[in-house]
Amino acid sequence: MAAALAAPALPALAVPGPVTLLVGAPAGSVTDSWARSFAPFLERHWPRAGIAILNRPGEGGLAAARSLAAAAPDGRTIGAVRTPLLLARAVESRAQPLLGRLAFLATVAEEPLVLVGQAGGGMDLPALRALGGQAVMGTPPQGSAAQLAGAALGRALTLGLLPFANAAAARQAVMAGNLPCALLALPEAIAALREGRLVGLGLAQDRRTDLVPDIPTFAEQGIPLRLAGHRGFATPSGTDPALLQPLLVALQAAVTDPDYADQAQAEGVLPRFLGPTAWGPMVSRTLAELEARWSTDPWGSRPG
């Protein structure tokens, strides 16, 4: 009994038992694969907490967000979140109040955006400008980071925009020579770039990245474009911060784990921890920007 009394209390959520991770995409999808590949690192650094993944696909992540918002705020349910895509879907569906029922806890990965062209095609930014508005640039679906950034890049290069149903279709259209270029999240292009099946024409980052060191930034080429997607985790709002502290510690430790760094290098993402004091305001700013843009320059069809 004396030993038990002297033992330090276990941190909240360190007791054995599963934690449900909601994923707003079908099993086998890119989003699902990413969540499943990150879960072991979270388990490694979150003592005695087991992760049980539950897929809730639908509405670009809104279905999972509703399930997360309705969950008990006991720290036992978390959600994998991708921004700005989730925010764009909320704006399109007038579901912004749903976002207020979520607490955006932390990011663990940043997805740079890269403009790609066909390998051996001799394409570069001056060549794209020379097309004089006669060509289009492929992007992933409307509301994705690449499609949202594509509007600005298209104006700079006088290119039209052609959103595809998914990033893989846009990538394939460039490799087949049906389009001169596509703006993609780097994870969607990294394998083809490294294998020489695509060439990188520009990166929407402040500086070059070791992931693809030979690709220049757009800023180097006179286009001040900087935008990236983020992957992270959210919880039901109202969850006691004391319950979430061990999770925050685990997420930050996972991001600095050398094994995770190796995995991120292979996947084409940048390990990037932004806690609630940084990510929460970022989400609010991005949401306000998207709301303003939707009212004057919508990126997709307005619902009837």
Residue, then its C-alpha position, 0 to 999 in steps of 0.5 A: m500500500a505504501a508503494a502504491l501511495a508513493a508511486p506517481a500518478l499516471p498521466a491522463l489517458a495513459v491508462p490502458g484502452p483504445v483511443t478512436l481515431l476518426v478518418g474522414a476517407p475510405a479505407g485504402s485512400v491516401t488519407d487513410s493510408w497516411a493516418r494508418s502510417f502515423a498511428p504507430f508513431l503516436e502509439r510509441h509516444w503516447p504511453r499505453a494508449g492503443i489507436a483504433i482507426l474508424n473510417r467515416p468517409g463522406e462530404g470531404g471530411l465533414a461526415a467525420a467532423r460531425s462524428l467527432a463533434a458529437a463524441a464525448p469530450d473525454g479525450r478518447t476520440i480524436g480525428a485526423v484533419r486535413t486543411p484547408l480542404l476541410l475548411a473549404r468543404a465547410v464553407e461550400s456547405r455552409a457548415q462553418p458552425l460545425l468547425g466551432r465544435l472542434a478543437f484543432l489540436a496540432t499539425v504533424a505534417e506539411e504538404p508542399l505544393v509543386l507544379v509538375g510537367q512531363a519529363g522530357g517535354g522541355m517545359d518551364l515557366p517561361a514556356l508556359r507563359a508563352l502559351g498565351g492562355q491557350a493551355v490549362m493546368g490540372t489540379p486535384p479536386q476543388g477546395s484542395a490546397a493545390q486547387l485553391a493555390g492554382a487560381a493565383l498561379g493560373r493568373a500569373l501564368t495565364l493558364g486555365l484550371l482543370p480540376f480532376a476528381n483526384a490528384a492521381a488523374a491530374r498527374q496521369a494527364v500530365m504524364a500522358g501528355n494531355l496537359p502541360c502541367a499540374l499543381l499537386a501536393l508533393p506527396e502525390a508527385i514525389a514518386a514520379l519526380r524521383e523516378g524521372r517520370l515528371v519534372g518539377l517546375g516550381l515549389a510553393q514554399d519560402r525556400r527549397t526543400d531537401l525533399v526535392p532540392d533541385i526544384p526552384t521556388f516560385a518566388e525564385q521565378g518571380i511569382p510570390l506564391r506560398l501555400a501548403g496543406h497541413r495534416g493534423f488532429a482535432t478533438p471535440s471542443g470542450t475537452d479538458p486541456a489536462l486530458l489533452q496534454p499527454l496527446l500534445v506531448a506525444l504528437q510533438a515527440a512523434v514529429t521529432d522521431p527519427d523514424y518518422a522523419d525517414q517516413a516523411q522523407a519517403e512520403g514527400v511531407l515535411p514533419r511540422f508540429l504546430g500546437p493549438t496556439a499556432w494552428g488554431p489561429m491559422v485555421s481561423r484566418t484561413l476560414a475567414e479568407l475562404e469565406a470572403r473568397w467564396s462570396t466573390d470568387p467561388w472555387g466550385s459550384r454553389p449549392g442550389 
